Amino acid sequence: MTAPAAPAPATPLVSAVPALPEPDLRGHTVVALHPHPDDEAIFTGITLRRLADAGARVVLVMATGGELGGSRLPLRPGETVRQRRLAELEHAAELLGVARLVLLGRRDSGLPGGPDSSHARALAGAEPLALASRLAEIVDDEGAGTLLADDELGVYGHPDHRMAGVVGTIAAELTGADAYLATVDRQGLGPDGHLVHGAARAAAVPFGREGGEIALTVAGDARHLAVKRAAILAHASQVDPAELPEQDFAAAYGREWFRRTGPAARPGVLDLL
């Protein structure tokens, strides 16, 4: 999979966001772990696109096929939700400049406390060290010095997001990679403009962090915002365009937030963005 050029900004409102300089990150490789198709775009879309634009090799590791997300659109005859969501993921990954997409093949665990978390292939029931060892092999094979995953609270407490945080943190320890753990600033998001608000309500869980708990904020300019919105909307089975009004998009999605962990929490690749 090649890293295509980013599309032009879509609207005057988005294009009003000033351009940002890009560092030279050629020679760097970043591995990003996410639990479900669409998480990569919603929580790290700007970051992944900026890394690719700066010359870094971006490897996206997707833990599940999001089988339990349903589909807001009719499926084709014989098509499964997993097939639809993985096809959407491939398109979103291209938009975000992903050079390699790896599927771990685990199953969506569903909402917290639900019966699906006990499925034999559910991500939430995986043995963390075994899955982290597999992720560490990818990191080592790629020669990656940086690993992105969810924070230990799982952004909004979903069991798959929590497991992704555990697995990513262990894999970083096994490989020595710099770990950046995605979260959201609950104050910075505003009252109700982000998809995580609805996800947290559906799961009846809190979400995000206080500003003082966040180590790094990555912002995007007009081009990155246009790509991020297009990548989220590539997941058409999950996201209605009406949920992403263009006039409010920059305010809700123009920043991405990360925590750091471990004794090696020194400035790394993402700090250069």
N, C-alpha and C positions, 0 to 999 in steps of 0.2 A: 504494500500500500504506500503510495507516494504522498508527500505533503503538498497539497495544492495551494495556490495563492489565495489569500483571503478575499472574499467578495467586497465590493464597495459598500459604504454605508447606505442604509435603506431610506432614512428619513432626515429632513432638516433638523429635527429635534435631536436625533442621535448624532448627526454630523457636527452639532455645535460643541461636542466634547472635544477638547484640544488634543492634538496628536502628542504621543509620548515617544521619547527616543528609545531605541532598542539596543541592548548590549550585544556584544559578539559572544555567543555561547556555542560556537562551533566546537565540536570535540566532546561536548557534554551529552550525557544520556540521562533521561529522567523516566522512571517507571511510576505510573499512577494506577493505584488499585481502587476500584469502585465496586459496590455490591450489585447495583441494578442498572440496566440501560436507561439513560437520561440523567443519572447522577453526575456523570462526567461533564455534561454540558451545564447543568444547573449550578453545581458547586465549584467547578474548576475550569469552565469553558474559556474564560479570559486567560487564565494562567497557562493552559495547554497551548492556546493559539499564540500567545506571546513567546512562549518557549520555542515553538516551532519557527516563528518568524525570526527569532534571534539565532537560529541555526542549530538549536539542540535537537537531538533525536528523542522523540516522544513515543513511549511504549505504553499502551493502555491495556490493563489487565481487568477483565470483567468477571466477577465471581459467579453471577447467576444470569439467567435469561429473563428475569422479571416475570416468570410465568403467572404469578398471582395478581399481576396488575390489571388483568382484563384488557379490553380494547374498547375505546369509545367509537371506533369505526368498524364497519362490517369486515370480517375476515373473508379471504377468498376461499372457495371450496377446497377443503382438505388442509387449509392453513391453520397452524396453531398460533396461540399468543406468543409463545417463545420464538417461533420463526419470524413472525412479524416484528417483534421487538429487536431481534438480532439484526434483521435487515435495516431497520431504522438506525440501530447503533452503528452499523458500517457506514451509513451516509453521514451521520453526525461526526464520526471519527475522521472522515475525510475532510469535512469542513474545519475541524479543529487542528488539522495538520499532523494527525497521528501517523507514525511511520509503520507501526506494527500493532495489531490487535490480538490479544491472547484471551481465550475463553477458558475459565477454570472448570466449568461444567457443573457447578453446584446448583441447587434448586432454591428458588425464592422461599423465604420462611414465613411470609405473611405478617400480619400485624402482631404487636406484642401480646403475648398471652393466648394467641390463637392456636388451633390444633395443628396447623401446617408446620409449625416449628419442630414438631417431632418426626417429620418425614425423614427417611433414612438418608436422603441426599440434601436435606435442608442446610443452608449455609450456617444458620444459627447453631446447629448441632454438630458442626465439623470439629475435628480435633485440631485446635489452633496451631500446635507445633508442626503437625504434618502439613497443614496448608501453608504455614509460614515458610517451611522448608522448601516447598514447591515454588513459592514466590521468590525466595532467596536464590533459587537456581536461575530463575529468569533474570533477576538483578545481576547475578554474577556472569551469566552467559552474555548479557548485554554490556557488561562493564559499566553499569550505571552507578553514579555516585550519589544520586538523589532519589528518594522514594516518597511519593505522595499517598496518603491514605486518610481515612476519617479519624477524628479524634476519639478519645476513649469513651466519650458519651454518645458516640454515634450520631453527631450533629443534632438529631432530634429523638434519640433513644430507640430507633427501630433496631430490632435484634440483628439484622443483617449489617447495618451500619456499625453497630457495636463490634461485631465479629471482624469486620473489615479493619476497624481501628486496632483491635488486638493483633490480628494477623500482620498488618503492616508494621506495627511497632516491633514485634518479634523479628520480622524479616530484616528490618533496619539494624537491629542489634546483631543478628547473625552475619550480616554483610558489612557492617560499618558504614552503610549509606546514611547520608543526612536525611532525617525524617521531617517532613512537613505534614501536619495533621489538620485536615480541613474541618472547619466549623463555620458558624455564622455569628455575627455581632447582632444580638437581638435588638439592641437600641438602634444600630446602624441600618437595620432593615426597615424601620418605620413600623406603622401600626398593622398593616395587613396587605402588603403589596407583593409578597414573594410566595412562590409555590410551597415553601416549607411551612408557611402558616397553615395552609390547608392540610398538609401531611401530618403536622403535629396535632391538629384538631382531630383528624381521623383516627390517629393512634392514641389520643387522649394522653399525650406526654408533653413535657416542656421541651424547649429547643434552645440551642445556641449557648453563647457565653456572654459575660460582661466584657466590656472593652478592655479592662485591665488584664484579662486572662488571655488576650490575643497577642501573639508575637509579631505577626506580619500581615499587612493588608496589601493585596495586589489589585491595582486599578487598571481600567482599560480605556482606550480612546475610542473615537467613533467607529473605526474599522473593527476593533475587537468586540465592541458591543453589537455591531451588526452581525458578526460571525456567531457570537454567543446566542443571540436570539434565533438565528437561523438553525443553529445546532439543536437548541431546545425544541424548536418546532419541527425538526426532522423526526422527533418522536411523536408523530401525529396520532398514534393510537392512544397516547397518554395525555397529551397537552392540547387543549383548545386554544387557538390563536387569541380568542377573547380574554384568556387568562393572562396574556402578555401584551397589554396595550402599549403601543409604541411611545406614547407621550409619557408613560411612567417607567419605562424599562430601565433607563439609565439610573434612576434613583434607587430602584430595587435591586438591580443586578450588575451595577457598574463596579462593584468591589467584591473581592473574594478574600476570605480570612483563614489564617493558619495559626496553629499552635506549634511549639517545638517541644521536644522531649529528650531526656537523656543528657549525659555529660558532654556530648559532642554538639550541643545546640549552639554552634558557632555560625556566623554568617555563611550562607551557602548560595547556591545558584539562584534560588527564588528571590533572595535578598537583592540581587542585581537587577531585577525587573522594575 
